[in-house]
Amino acid sequence: MKKEIRIKNRKGKTIYAVMEWKGKNPGPLVVLCHGLFGFVEKPVMRGTAGELVMAGYTVVRFNATNGASESRNSFIDFTVGGYIQDTKQIISHVLRILGKKEYSIIGFSIGAMPAYIIASSDKRMKCMVLQGPTYDLKYEQEREKMFSILKRRGWVNMYSYGLKKNIKVGILLYHEGIRYKVDQYLKKVICPTLVIYGSNEYSGTQKKFIELYRQLRCKKKRIILPNMPHTLISKKHINLFARETIKWLDKNI
């Protein structure tokens, strides 16, 4: 079964989502939060959702507003705070229409930030999976070769491997995003959490994943998948990630 959802966010922008499940009765709810240039039809979102649905879960994937899904070439107004609010609104809306009281969440890259920030205070969250999770946005932005141009000009074109084109990213994402003191959120997470990433990540970024993992005080597990890049594009990598995710969800929900 498949259902399209469109709701207005706090600024009147439309949040588009797709909800899928197998059979007559929806299974446990899992919400997917895409990465920086993600959208509902990106292979990792569509592929992960498909595997979860086959495993008996009800899955919601949505487009964060001011993101790649809207213009496909501009990210000037995208912020972590806006993403968090969109995620909260989708969660509440879907729980209400399904008549459910709990959910789990999967956050990809920067989509991990709304996941663990919400998890720090929402007891309805049953389980969490973080793939290549953003921990130190300041580090991730400043290690980019074009960061000096971003600071000087206020925007820069960054290449999206998923969209296969340049996306215009503004300095707002950096200035707004680094205000979040993520450790204070991670330490408050109580739901079982899987941190998963590939061995092909930058060595400095892998150190940040380890630090994120160290800050978690909940039941947790860390998996490093061999030869896997940050952005999951191939069907092989997506399926491998989905299998490990399903094992974790099945065990902890």
Secondary structure, DSSP 8 states (H G I E B T S, - for coil): -EEEEEEE-TTS-EEEEEEE-SSSS--SEEEEE--TT--TTSHHHHHHHHHHHHTT-EEEEE--TTSHHHHSSEETT--HHHHHHHHHHHHHHHHHHHT-S-EEEEEEGGGHHHHHHHHTT-TTEEEEEEES----HHHHHHTSTTHHHHHHHSEEEEEETTTTEEEEEEHHHHHHHTT--HHHHHTT--S-EEEEEETTS-HHHHHHHHHHHHH--SSEEEEEETT--SS--SHHHHHHHHHHHHHHHHHH-
